[in-house]
Amino acid sequence: MQYNKPALSFQDQANLLIARGLIVDSPGELENYLSHVNYYRLSGYWYAFKLIDPFTGEETFRPGTTFQMIRDLYGFDRRLRLLVMDALERIEVAIFRTQLVEANTTRYGPFGYTEQKNYNPKFSSNVFLKLMNDIFEDENRSFEEFIRRYRAKYTAEKYLPMWMAAEFMSFGQLLTLYRNQHLAVKQAISHQYNLFPMVLDSWLLTLNTIRNSCAHHNRLWNRPLPLKPKLPDRKYDPRWYDPDTIPDNRLYTVLTIIHYLLSFIAPAYQWKKAIENLLAAYPTVPLRPMGIPENWQDSPLWK
């Protein structure tokens, strides 16, 4: 089947939405909004309000759907991404740029991260060498003053000490280093959060996909998780199962994981309060697409 939909002007886009039943106070306001937020981007938010005729394929909006409802949902999702990114920054600094650096360097020294023998034997040589090359090239492209000062004084080593390199390495590079550590290093880190290594591993993989979504301004509100995180075993932490099992495929799981980790990393940070304030600011946003139960605040994990 050949794609034959024509490109539409912002005015035509607004007229099409109105013709499909979207209630607007001002067509000009809708047109102006579409000139700043892409039609296709917004379609992910109004999809939940659409009706599609099973015979003709004609699309309309559910009766009573307003432009303000779509706009509120988009604004909610944007603020949610900012909250999540703020929390992920704290988690990234604590686990990757602090705990990983300490656990690795105290065992293997400041340059041990550059030697493949200090990693899990399953770490592919090709992947390892590419990672080291990328780190070296990233350093050469960097304008950080601490790199310039170090290189002006020390010239014997090709790479920087790990505690310096970790400051400019990407989340993905640090995640690759973490995932290929020996079990003893992973245990030293995961035990800081009362978790088994395989659980923290899966959490960090999931958080990486969420971080990428936020960095590309992708929708969080009703998006299922592409990677399902492992939950702690019931016998070690029943809070994940009582009174209700935390779902493993919706955003609520990620929010709960973030809240759990922040309770160790930044206990003074009122992240739960920030989530509560956001939900209160947008009372019409449906919670079910995020997997958030009505009594989520009563969960022992959120107290």
KAMO-V354185 format. One record per backbone hydrogen bond with DSSP energy under -0.5 kcal/mol. CO is the residue of the C=O (numbers start at 0). NH is the residue of the N-H. Records with the same first field share a line. If there is no record, write none. Layout:
CO->NH / NH
//
This chain:
8->12
9->13
10->14
11->15
12->16
13->17
14->18
15->19
16->21
17->20
19->60
21->23
22->66
25->29
26->30
27->31
28->32
29->33
30->34
32->35 / 36
37->41
38->42
39->43
40->43
41->44 / 45
42->46
45->48
46->49
48->61
50->52 / 59
52->56
57->52
59->50
61->64
64->22
65->69
66->70
67->71
68->72
69->73
70->74
71->75
72->76
73->77
74->78
75->79
76->80
77->81
78->82
79->83
80->84
81->85
82->86
83->87
84->88
85->89
86->90
87->91
88->92
89->93
90->94
91->95 / 96
93->98
94->99
95->100
97->101
98->102
99->103
100->104
101->105
103->106 / 107
104->108
108->111
109->161
110->113
111->114
113->115
114->117
115->118
117->181
119->122
121->123
123->127
124->128
125->129
126->130
127->131
128->132
129->133
130->134
131->135
132->136
133->137
134->138
135->139
136->140
137->141
138->141
143->147
144->148
145->149
146->150
147->151
148->152
149->152 / 153
160->163 / 164
161->165
163->166
164->167 / 168
169->173
170->174
171->175
172->176
173->177
174->178
175->179
177->180
179->119
181->184 / 185
182->186
183->187
184->188
185->189
186->190
188->191
189->192 / 194
190->193
195->198 / 199
196->200
197->201
198->202
199->203
200->204
201->205
202->206
203->207
204->208
205->209
206->210
207->211
208->212
209->213
210->214
211->215
212->217
213->216
219->222
221->223
226->228
232->235 / 236
236->239
237->240 / 241
239->245
248->224
249->252 / 253
250->254
251->255
252->256
253->257
254->258
255->259
256->260
257->261
258->262
259->263
260->263 / 264
261->265
265->268
267->269
268->270
269->273
270->274
271->275
272->276
273->277
274->278
275->279
276->280
277->281
279->282
281->284
286->289 / 290 / 291
287->290
289->251
290->292
292->295
294->297
295->298
298->301
299->302
//
